[in-house]
Amino acid sequence: MTRRVLLIGVGGYAPESGLTALQHAGNDVALLQELLVDPQFGGDPGMVTVLHDVTRGEAERAIFRFLKDLERDDIALIHFSGHGVQDASGGLYLCFTDTQLSALEITALPIETLRRLIDNQRARRVLITLDCCYSGIAGDQLTRGDMSSVSRNLQGVEEDFGHGQGVYVLSAAGRTQTAKEDAEVKAGVFTWHIAEGIRTGQADLDSDGRITVSELAGYLQREVPKDAARQTPHLSARNVTGSFVVAENRLMRLGEKVTAFRALVRRLAMERNIGLSFAGDVDEWLETSDVLTMPETRQWELLEAMEAGKVVAADFQERWRGLNRSAPLQSQQPLEPDAPAASEPEHSEMPDRTVAPSKGETRRWIGIAGLLGLICAVAFTYFLWPAQPTKLPQKTEYTKILASARSGLKAMIDNKAPNIDKRLDAIVLIKSMVDRKPPDHIRRDAIDILTSYIRNNVDERRGPGEQVEFNEKIPEKHYRPADIVKALEALQLLRSAGSPLEVNLGSIDFSKMGLYALDFEGFYFGHANFTDAALSDCKCLSADFRHAIFHNTATWGTRKPAVANFRKTRFERADLRASKWANVDFTGSNIEKSVGHEGVAYFKDIKGLSEQQWTYFSRWRP
């Protein structure tokens, strides 16, 4: 299975074309080229083709040749950075250096032409990434007329095993959205996040060293809107039977494999199935050899067979030594003579004797051998063993917890079953990881699972169950489903269990929810809807409520200290009409940048406002 890549970047548009020149389209393809030719990320320089500032004809011929040369099992990646333009009928055209807005049909490449080219190629796995304006249209055009098509705005990450196939289109923006460049990073926001997600491994959401289409799309859907307002990546597909791997971090994946092999060798040595000095030789090879070239060696093949139980310990030792006698590696020291017969476990390595020893000599040699064995055991236990940095069993435990929780929540979501106890069990399982101090990437995975769960279930959970009343000051009743509340509590614990991580709950509809007495410190709620909800006694320190809706929202401070904490909170363009606020601390917040001030229903005992802010709020009429 070979990954073949075609990268096209067009930024040099002539003034008479009617299109503005793009500053960073060339940098886009350079960023991706650097990653996709690197063997660490599964790259091969001979399989990457790059085109800069080409005409429509040059691009179409290059795409035709690229697709024509594909084999059935190849993975094909096509990326375009440049202008995208709609015609009068709503079709999308990709623009090149000779494109004229007044003659789109003959100077730009219509997506329908690209569809026909793709339909006539042989590869079963194709991913097209488009960093251009209105690129969401491309997904609809490329999947049109196919009953197995799937087109969706991503709301979470689907669980898959990376062995699927199909034609995927990953667009930088929706049908009516523009794609933006970032002057600071000198690249398109969408392309930069593709490169960053692969390079850092952040797009590898399950931390298995492989990045699938769905993982990459989920990562982009989460990250791109943070840097580009009103730009949401869009994924479309046809003839899909699952996701497939588009990039990998071989160092991460092989490093974990090496750790597992070293743990296996240590265990065999401590169980006396192999000799201690031999175990040291194998461990030294694993520690000093080049990780990226290890899988090409016979030693690696033998270790895999040993791990799979296809080779017994004694045969493993004998065959390993045979490999190193016939083809010693430069990184290895000269190995000792062969091990004793397989039927006798090795405890020490005795020199060959051609004359039968006397009883005194025998005792002396036995004593020396015992002493050497003890020294080796002590050295191995106290020096070699503690030196291992990775705790594989702990990571495996985390992975099992995440897999179990993900499976439990997904089953509940798919079946739409009201079995809240099972959902709570799954949430509590995720929450239990906090006490084990999980690493950041495990916490990130757990946060993604919980935010996806809330996003997919908040509407369903608004209706069922008994409504609750906060107190006599807020007579309205609200829905407070236990699973949503527990998930929100778990998110804060996971976020603050180490270096703070982002929790993105943007665009979720929390209307009529009783969210009081919860800790939302540092959460992102951009464009969320809190209509008729209650946020009383909440801790919202440094939370982000940009563009959120607070129609008739009740926020009171009633506990000790009797204040709702909204310090350093962002309220740009938040809609506060008919909302109620009492005993709230707004120190350091920019609430004056919100809208709907004249329509606030109640406003009393507010703390932390500057004199200028008080003047501004004098328009508010409780």
N, C-alpha and C positions, 0 to 999 in steps of 0.2 A: 504494500500500500504506500504510494508516493504522494507527497503533498506538492502540488504545482501552483505557483502564484503569479498573477499578473497585476501589476500596480500601475495605475495611470493617474498622473497629476497634471492639471492644466490651470495655470494662473495667468499666462500672458495673453490677455485679450486686447485686441486693437481698439483704439478709441472709436473708430467708425462702426464697430460691431454693435454698439449699444449696451455693452457689458462692461462693468468695472473690473479692473485687474485685481486678482487675488494675490495677497502678499505671501501666503504660506502654503499653497497647494504643493509646491515642490518639496517643502519640508515634510509634509504629510507622508509622501511616498518614501522619503529618505528615512524617516522614523521607522516605518514598517519594514523597509528593506533591511535595515540594520538588525532587527530582531529576527526576521524570517529566514535570513541566511545563516544565522548562528546555530551551530549544532546543539548548543545547550537547550534551545527551544524547539528542537526537532527540525532545524532548517538544513537546507542544502543549497549552496550558492548557485549551482547549475540549474536549479528548478525555479528560480525567481527571475521574472522579466519585468523591467521597469521602463515606462514611457513618460517623458517630460514634454509638455507643451506640443502636442501633436495635433494634426488636423483630423477632421471627422473621418476622412478616407483612411488615413494611417491607423487610426484607432480601430476602425471596423475590421480592417484586414488583420491587425494584430490579434483582436479578439477571435476572429474566425480561425486563424492558425492555431492559437492557443487551445481553443475548444476541440479542433479537429485532431490534435495530437494526444488528447487525453485517452487513457485506458480505462476500462470498466471499473477497476478498483482504486483509481486515483481519487485524491481529495483535491478539488479545484477551488482556489480562492481568487476572486476578482475584486479589486478595490478601485474606486474612482473618487478623486477629490477635484472639484471644480464647480462650475455653475450648473444648476438645473433650472429649466424654464418650462412653464406650462403654456400650452397653446390654447386657442379659444374654446376647444372642446374638452379641455381639462387633462389632456395627455401630457406626459412628461418627456422632455428632451434633454439629453446630456450635451453640454456645449464644449467646443474645442476651439483651437486658435483661429480657425477660418469661419466660425459660426457668425451669422448675421441675424439679429432679432427679426429683421424684416423678411428673412427667408429661412425660417427654422426648418421647414420640411426638407430642404436640400442641403443645408449646411450644418445641421445638428443631428445627433443620433437618437431616434425615437426608441423608447423602451420596448415597443412592439417588435422592432428589429432585433433587439437583444434577446427577446423571448424566443423568436424563431431560431436564432443561432443556438441557444441553449437546448431547445427541443431536439435539435439534430446532432447533439453530441452524445458520447457513450458513458461518461462518468456518472456514477450513482450518487456522488456526494459533491454538491456545489454550494458554495457560500458567496454571495455577492454583497459587498458593503459599499454603500453610497453616501459620501459626505458632501451632500449638495442640498440646496433648498428644495422643499416640496417632495423630498425623496420618498415619503410615505406613499405617494401615488404609484411608485414603481412596484411596490409589493402587490398592490391590487391588480396592476396590469400584467405582471408576470405570473400571477396565480389565477387569472381570470379563466373561467370556463372549465375548471377542473373540480370535480365533485369532492376530491379528497383535500382540497385546499384548506389551509388554516391561516387566518389572519387575526392578530390580536395585539393590543397594547399590553405589554408585559406587566403583570402585577406581582410576580414572584418568580421563583426559580423552580422549574419542573425537575423532578428526580428522573434521571436516566443513567444509562451505563456507557454512553459514548460509542455505541456500535450501530447506530441507525444510519439512515440514508434519506436523501431527498434534496430538493432545491430550496435553499433558504435565501431570503433577501433581508438584510439588516440595514435599515435606513436611519440616517442621522436625525430625521425630523418627520413630523406628521404631514398629512396632505396639504395643510395650509400653513405650515411652520417654515421658518427660515433656519438654515444651518449657519452657525457663527464661527468666526475665527477668534483666537485668543492671542493678543499681541504679546502677552507676557511669556507664554511658552512657545510662541511663533509656530503655531499649528492650528488646524481646525479642532474645535473642542471635542468633537466625536472621535476623530482619528487619534488625537492625543490620548484620550482615555482608552482606546483599543490598545495602543502601544504600552501605556502605563499598566493596564490590567494584566497584560501578558508578561511584561518585564518584572513587575513586582510580585506576580502570582496572586494579586487580589481578585482577579477574575476567576481563579480556581476556587470556586465556592465550597467544594467538598475536600479541598487540600489533598487530592490524590495525585498531583503532578500533571494532570491532564485538564485542558480547558475545552469544554464542549461548546457547541453553538448556543445552547440554552443558557449555559453558565455565563458566556461572554455577553449575551443579550441582557440577562438579568443584571449583570454588573453595570452595563452601560445605562440601562433604564434607571438605575439607582443613582449613578454618579453624574451623568451629563447634565440633568436639570439643575444640579447644584451650581454649575458654572455658566449655564446658559439658560436664562429665563425663557419660558414658553418654547422649549425645544426638548421633545421627548422621543427617544429612539423607538423605532417600530419594527417588529419582526413579522415577516410573512413567509409562508412555505407552501409547497405542493408536493404530492407523492411522498409524504413523510411517513417513515416507520420508526422514528426516534431521532435523537440528536447524534452528532458525531464529533470527534476530536478535531479541533482546528489548530491547536498549539499545545505544547507541553513544556514543562520545566523538568528536563531530564535530571539535572543536578538534585532537585528535591526528591524526585521519585527514586532515583538510584541511591541517593543518600539514605533514604529510609530502608531500602533493600539491604544495603551494606550493614546498617545497624541491626537488622534482623539476623543476618548471617553471623555477625559477631556474637550476638546473644546466643545463637544456636551452638556455636563452637564453644563458648564458655560453659554452656550447660552440659555439653557432652564431656568436656574435660573434668568438670566437677563431679559428674557421675562416673568418671573413670572409664568411659567408653573409648576415649582417645587419650594419648599421652599429653601431659602438660606442656612439654617443650614443643611438641608438634602443634598444639593449639596456639602457642605463641607465634609459630611460623605463619600459620594461616591468618592470625589476627594482624601480624605485621604486613602481610600482603594486602589485606583489605584496607589497612590504614594508609599505606604509602603508594599504592597504585593509582593511576589516573581513573577517576570514577567514570568518565565518559567512555573510555575504551574498555573497561572491565567486561561488559557484556559480550565482547567479541572474543574473549579468551576461553580456553578449555576449562580453566579453573572455575570460572563463573558458571559454566554449564554443569560442572560437577557439584558445585554448591547448591544450585537449583534442584538437582536430582536428589541430593541429600535432604534438602528441606522438604521435598515432596514425598520422602520415604521410599524412593526408588533405589537407594544405595544404603547399605548398612554401614555402621561406623567404622568397622575394621577395613572394609573394602574402600571406603572413602579415604582413609588414611593411606592405604597402599597405592591407590590410583593417583592421589594427589602427589605423592613422592615420585611416582613414575613420570608424571607430567613434568615435574620440575627437574628431574634428571635428564629428560630428553630435550627440554626447551626451557632452561632456567631464565627467569626474568631478571633484568638488571637491578631491580629494586630489592631483590631477595638476597639474603646471605646464604652461603653454602649450607645445604640441608644435611641433617644427620643420616646415618644408615637407615635401612628399612626397618619397619616395626616388626615385632615378633609375630608369630602365626596368629591368624584371625581368631582362633579358638581360645587364645589366652589374652585377657585384658592386659594392656601395657601399663605398668606402674613406674618403671624406670627403664633407661636405655643402657644395657650392659655392653661393654666392649667384647668383640669376638675373641675366643680363646681356642688355641690349637692344641694346648696341653691341658689335661685334666688338672684342676687346682687341688691343692691340699685342703684339709678341713679348716686349718687356720686361715688360709687365703680365702676360702669360701666365706667364712664368717666376716673377715675383713671387708670383702667386696659387698656382702649383704649390708653391713653397717654403713659403708660409704653410700651405697645405693639408697638406703633408707634416709640417710641424712640429706642427700641431694634431692630426693623426692619431697622431703619436708620443706627444704629451702624453696624449691620451685612452687610448692603449694602456697606457702606464705607470701612469696613474691607475687604470685599470680593474683591471690585474693586481695592483698592490701595495696598493690600498685597498679596492676593492669585493670582489674575490675572497676574500681572507683573512678578510673579515668574516663569512662564512657560518658559523653555528655547527654546522649539521648535516652529518654526513658520510654522505650517502646510500649511496654504494657500500659503505661498511663495514657499514651495517645490512643492505643487501641481501645481502652476503656471509654475515653471521650467519644471516639468514633462510633462505638456500639450504642452509647447513650443517645447520640444525635440521630443515628439511623433508626433506633427504636422509637424515639419521640417523633421523628419525621413521618415514619410509617403509621404510627397511631393517629396523628393529627390528620394526615392525608386520607386515611380510611374514613375518618369521621366526616371530613369535608366532602369526599366523593359520594358517600352514601347519604349525605344530608340527614344523618340519624341524630336524634336529640339526646344521645347518650353522653351527657355532660360529664359524668364521672370519669369516663375513659379519656375525654379531652383534658380534664383536670389532671389525671394521672400523667399524661404525656407532658403537660406543662410543668408539673412538679418535678418530673424526671430531668427536664432541661435545667430547671432552677437549682437542682441539687448539685450541679457541676460547680457552682460558685465557690463552695467550701473547699474544692480541690484545687483552686487557683489555676484555672485553665489558661493556656497561652492565648495570645490575642487572636490568632486566626480561628481557633476553636470558638472563642466568644463571638467572633464575627459571624460564624456559621449559625450559632444558636440564635443570635439576634435576627438574622435573616429569616430563620424558620418562624420565629414568633411574630415578626412584623408581617410576614406573608399570611400567617394564620389570622391575625387580626384583620388584615385587609380583606380577606376572603370571607370572613364570618361575621363581621360587625353588623351587616344588614340583617342577616338571619337571626342574630341574637338580640336585635332591638325589640322584637315583638314578643317572643315567648317569655314566660316567667312572670312573677309578681312584681309590680311596680313598687318602688320604695320612696319614702319621703325623707329629705335630709333633716330638717328641723322646722319649727314653727315659723321661722323667718322666711323660709323658702317653701311655701305650701305646695308648689307644683311637685308632681310625682315624676320620677325618672326611672328608666330601666338601668339596672346595674348587674348584668350577667356575670356570674362568678368566673367563667373562663376568660372573658376579656379583661376583667380586673386583675386576675392572677397573671395573665400574660404581660400586662403593663407593669406590674410589680416586678416580675422576673426580668423584664427588659432593663429596668434601672439597676438591678443587682448585677446583671451581666455587664452593663455599660461601665459601671464604676468598680468592677472587680480588679482592674489594673489601670493601665493608661486609658483615659476616657475614649470610648468609641462612639460613633454617631448612631443615633436611632432615628430612622427616617419614617415618620408616620404622616407624611404629606398627602394631601388630597383625600384623606379618609373621612367618611361621613360619621361623626360622633353625635349627631343630633339626638336629643332626648335621652342621652346617656348621663347617668349619675357618676361622674368621674371624680367626686370629691375625695379629699384626704389621700391623694396619690402624689408620688414624687416624679415630676417630669423634668427634672434638671437636665439641661443640655439637649432636650428632644427637639426634633424638627417637625413642625406642624404646618408648614407652608401650604396654603390653599385648603386646609382642613375645614370641616363644617361643624360648628358647635351650637347650632341653632337649638334653642330650648334645652340645652344641656346645663349641668352644674359643675363648676370647677372650684367649689368652695374648699377652703383649707388645703389647697394644693400648693406644692412647692414647685414653682416654675422658673427657678433661677436660671438665667441665660438661655431660656427656651426661645424658639424661633417661631413666631405666629404670623409671618408675613403673608398677606392676602387671605388670612383666615376669616371665617364668618362667625360673628358672635351675636346673632340676632336673638334677643330675649334670653341670653345666657346669664346665669346667676353665679356671681363670684363673691363669697363672703368669707371673712376671717372670724371664726367663732372659738377656736381652741386656744390654748396657751402655748406660745404667745399668740394672742388673738389677732392674727394677721395672715392674709393669704400672700405668699411670697412670689412676687412677679418682678424681682430685682434683675436689672440688666437684660430685660426681655425685649425682643424685637417685635414691633407692631406695624412696620411699613405697610400701608394700604390695607390694613385689617379693617373689617367692617363691624363697627360696634353699635349699630342702631338697635334701640330698644333693650340694650343689655343693662345689667344691674351690677354695681360694684360697691362694696362696703368693707372697710377695714382691710385695705389692700396696700401693700408696699410696692411702689413703682420706682424706687431709687435706681437711677442709672438706665431706666428704660426710655425708649423713644416713642411713647404712646401718642405724642403730639403728631406723629406722622400717619396716624390711623385716619379713617374716614367715618362719617356718620355721627359726628360729635353732637349735633343738635338733637339727634334722636335718642340719646341715651336716656333710659327710663329712670335710673337711680344711681346716685353718685355721692358717697358719704364716707368721711373719715379715711381719706386717702393720704398715704405717707410717701415721702421721698420725692415730691415734685418741686422743681425749682420755681422761683418767682415768675420767670417767663412762662413756664408751663401752666402755672395757676392762672395767669392772665389769659392764656390760650383757652383754658378750660372754663373760664367764666361764661362762655356761651352755653355750656352744658346746663340744662335746667332739670334738676331732680324732680 
